[in-house]
Amino acid sequence: MSLEEKLLQDFISLPEDKKIEVIDFVEFLKSKTQPSIESLMDSIINENHEAFKELAK
């Protein structure tokens, strides 16, 4: 049985309130590992500040 199958099997057996907790936790984990768009854009701007100044002329 794959990890995905095991997770789904366990998830299905949970009561509804626990399913919501699992979904919230998964979303939390995803948000921790994926940089936000704003943070990504800030990094791009900071790394290319001089180039953007040249382009703005």
NUTORFI-724918 format. One record per residue (C-alpha): z, y, x; chain; residue number from 1. Coordinates in pm, whole numbers, plus 50000, padded with zeros to 5 digits. Example, Ala and Ser with C-alpha at 12.3 -4.5 7.8 and 13.67 -1.06 7.14 Angstrom:
+-------+-------+-------+-------+-----+
:    pz :    py :    px : kette :  nr :
+-------+-------+-------+-------+-----+
: 50780 : 49550 : 51230 :     A :   1 :
: 50714 : 49894 : 51367 :     A :   2 :
+-------+-------+-------+-------+-----+
//
This chain:
+-------+-------+-------+-------+-----+
:    pz :    py :    px : kette :  nr :
+-------+-------+-------+-------+-----+
: 50000 : 50000 : 50000 :     A :   1 :
: 49905 : 50341 : 50139 :     A :   2 :
: 50146 : 50632 : 50160 :     A :   3 :
: 49959 : 50807 : 49881 :     A :   4 :
: 49988 : 50503 : 49653 :     A :   5 :
: 50359 : 50467 : 49729 :     A :   6 :
: 50421 : 50834 : 49661 :     A :   7 :
: 50230 : 50822 : 49334 :     A :   8 :
: 50410 : 50506 : 49223 :     A :   9 :
: 50750 : 50661 : 49298 :     A :  10 :
: 50651 : 50992 : 49143 :     A :  11 :
: 50542 : 50830 : 48816 :     A :  12 :
: 50879 : 50658 : 48780 :     A :  13 :
: 51075 : 50984 : 48808 :     A :  14 :
: 51212 : 51175 : 48509 :     A :  15 :
: 51023 : 51493 : 48421 :     A :  16 :
: 51278 : 51733 : 48576 :     A :  17 :
: 51263 : 51547 : 48908 :     A :  18 :
: 50883 : 51556 : 48903 :     A :  19 :
: 50903 : 51934 : 48882 :     A :  20 :
: 51138 : 51938 : 49182 :     A :  21 :
: 50896 : 51722 : 49381 :     A :  22 :
: 50605 : 51953 : 49299 :     A :  23 :
: 50812 : 52258 : 49397 :     A :  24 :
: 50906 : 52093 : 49726 :     A :  25 :
: 50545 : 52002 : 49806 :     A :  26 :
: 50436 : 52360 : 49735 :     A :  27 :
: 50716 : 52485 : 49960 :     A :  28 :
: 50602 : 52257 : 50243 :     A :  29 :
: 50242 : 52370 : 50203 :     A :  30 :
: 50343 : 52736 : 50212 :     A :  31 :
: 50541 : 52679 : 50534 :     A :  32 :
: 50248 : 52519 : 50713 :     A :  33 :
: 49969 : 52743 : 50592 :     A :  34 :
: 49969 : 53100 : 50714 :     A :  35 :
: 49926 : 53356 : 50441 :     A :  36 :
: 49599 : 53545 : 50412 :     A :  37 :
: 49780 : 53872 : 50493 :     A :  38 :
: 49933 : 53728 : 50806 :     A :  39 :
: 49598 : 53586 : 50912 :     A :  40 :
: 49424 : 53919 : 50855 :     A :  41 :
: 49698 : 54103 : 51047 :     A :  42 :
: 49644 : 53868 : 51341 :     A :  43 :
: 49267 : 53922 : 51334 :     A :  44 :
: 49309 : 54300 : 51319 :     A :  45 :
: 49567 : 54306 : 51599 :     A :  46 :
: 49360 : 54080 : 51824 :     A :  47 :
: 49044 : 54287 : 51768 :     A :  48 :
: 49190 : 54636 : 51743 :     A :  49 :
: 48972 : 54788 : 52015 :     A :  50 :
: 48655 : 54632 : 51876 :     A :  51 :
: 48732 : 54770 : 51530 :     A :  52 :
: 48789 : 55116 : 51678 :     A :  53 :
: 48446 : 55099 : 51845 :     A :  54 :
: 48280 : 54986 : 51525 :     A :  55 :
: 48444 : 55271 : 51331 :     A :  56 :
: 48271 : 55534 : 51548 :     A :  57 :
+-------+-------+-------+-------+-----+
//
